[in-house]
């Protein structure tokens, strides 16, 4: 009977270790002008907000390192107007999105079994067009 109990304990431990290796992992660093995240098979949603005042513009540097899964990215104004939308991002990329209309914006990321990283860094410049 002892031998059977030992085998049950070992099998349970092995199953627990195997399931942990498949678990979703997510680490995030959010500051006043950036959002950085590293994901391993992460499914979920993250967001952050930024404000653009009159006579200014914001340049958002967007970077993605893709290994697996997909990512949807939305940058929207307070009324829901879409300033940028990227559906099914499934490759590594880097680009800049420029916002010039005063508003409160939301950057929202929706991940589906995403492994990789994403990063948004923004800076506010003086009057738009200068």
Secondary structure, 3 states (H helix, E strand, C coil): CHHHHHHHHHHHHHHHHHHHHCCCEEEEEEECCEEEEEEEEEEEEEEEEEEECCCCEEEEEEEEEEEEEEEEEEEECCCCCEEEEEEEECCCEEEEEEECCCEEEEEEEEEEEEEEEEEEEEEEECCCCC
